[in-house]
């Protein structure tokens, strides 16, 4: 992709995240995105078939970084050397969510919450499947995965709704204590 195409895609992504802060996804139109990004209709459709496809790409870009095996240091945190334990990996996810708080809050509003949650659960399941497989509790494997991902997503929603008052480390500790205590 050349620079011009990259700039256009960035403008479309930025337009979508800005609009999600003002409107719910279900009432957002492609025309709204086009107007906000200051591009033509054919330009939008040369990159995306639908607004849902755009949202999926935004989520995938966000998750591909968070769930990458080789992490680079970031301004607010550095898990580049230490991200092997479940606790470290979950904490890294929360730092990333905190760093992108306004975009995440916008995406977690309305219909986009379901789409975002599904993509997020898929990434969690991929990243933590080996860890979940090792749990020696006699319940179906798919139940273990659903319990882990669903509980962590609920923890994230609680954390966002509480305006992220606890640190990422504290929040992960709460989650792991509950998992162990059940």
C-alpha angles and dihedrals in degrees: 000000000000125000094261091054091046090051091049093049090049090051090051092048092048091048091052095049092045092050092048088061089060105030139030115253094242092062095039113105133202086243089059090053092046092050094047093047091043093229136125125263093246090052091055092048092048087064104031136022094205143003087252090059089051091051091048091053092049090051093045092051090050093048097041089064096043093048098039117128093222110050126193121215112266131205096255099033144007120215093151093112102027116045105111102102124075089240093054093046094048091046090052090053091053093049089053091049090049091050090053096036099139094047092046092049089051093049092046089060121098125327093351090067090070093049093044092047092051093051090045093050090051091053092045091050092050095046098044101034094105091050093048092046089059094056107111100214118123101237128108114286093234089054091053090052094046091049093049097045095040093049093048092048089051089050090053092049090050091048093050092046090050087055091248093284093158120063120253088252093052092047093051089048090054090050095048093045090054092048091051094042097053 
